[in-house]
Amino acid sequence: MINPYFLKTGIQSKLKNELLVKAEHFDQWIDYFNFKLMPVASEMIQKDSFLRELNQIHPFHCGVILLPPMTYYDWHVDDQRGVCVNALLNSHGRSFCCFSGESIKVSGAFTELNYDVGEYVIFNNQMRHCVFNFDKERYMFTIEFYENKELLNYEMLLKTFYEKIK
C-alpha cells in the first residue's frame, strides 16, 4: 500500500553540500509563508539529474527554507501546493515533521516523516502536516511546482516518478 503522506525516493541530492554551505553563510533571507527562504538559481538544478528530469516534466522553482531553533509550523494543509519535493540538508538535531489524516482536535494519531539527510522526499502538501524544530537551525531544500494543486497532486507526481524518472 502506498503511503498517502510521503515517499522517500532513495535518490540523494547532488546539491546537498553546496546548498548547505551557501545557506549557512546566506544573510538575505526572504520571508516566505512564515519561513525564511534562500532562492536557488534555476541553473543549479542542471547539476542534478533527478531535478533536471523532473523540471522537464513538471517545471518548478526552488529554494532552501530555514526553520530556526525552538520554532514550529502548526498543523495545516497548503493553500496552493498539491505536492512538493524536499531534501533535508543538515543533520538537524531534534526536529519532527508529522502528518495526520484526522481533523484538528485535542489529540489524535499521526505519522512521522523521519528525513534522511540529502534524500529527496515526495511530500503530499494536501494532507494535514506540521513541523516542530528544537535545538538547531533546520535547512530544507524544497521545490514549488508552477502547477497548483488542481493541476499536480501527490498521486500524479508519484505516477511521473515511477513511470518516467526512477
Secondary structure, DSSP 8 states (H G I E B T S, - for coil): ---SSEEEEEEE-SSHHHHHHHHHH----EEETTEEEEEE-GGGGGG-HHHHHHHHHS-EEEEEEEE-TTEEEEEE--SS-SEEEEEE-S--SSEEEEEESS-S-SS---EEE---TTEEEEEETTSEEEEEE-SS-EEEEEEEESS-TTT--HHHHHHHIIIII-
